[in-house]
Amino acid sequence: MTRAMTLGIKQSGVKHYLRLSHASYLIEKGFSPNLVSEKLGYERIETTLQTYSHLYPNKQEQVAKIIQESHKV
């Protein structure tokens, strides 16, 4: 039974989607790339940034908005 489940998990890609879901959640909650990398078990942050960079585009807009708001007087 365990062998069949392990094979099914490998063939289905469930593990990949669980990692992606976990990374997406952490990124959306505002955790740093360093922390996301550590939680996913990557040795290098570059791996996290390359793999999950598509999840960060809206973060650039958020940073710009925060900077603009902080400069308003």
GIHUBEL-V620163 format. One line per field, one symbol per residue. ss: DSSP state (~ for helix, > for strand, _ for the rest). psi: psi as a letter, one per 30 degrees, with the letter a starting at -180 (. if undefined). Layout:
ss = ???
psi = ???
This chain:
ss = _~~~~~~~~~~~_~~~~~~~~~~~~~~~____~~~~~~~~____~~~~~~~~~~~_~~~~~~~~~~~~~~~__
psi = eeeeeeeeeeefgeeeeeeeeeeeeeeefgkleeeeeeefgkfkfeeeeeegffffefeeeeeeeeeeeffk.
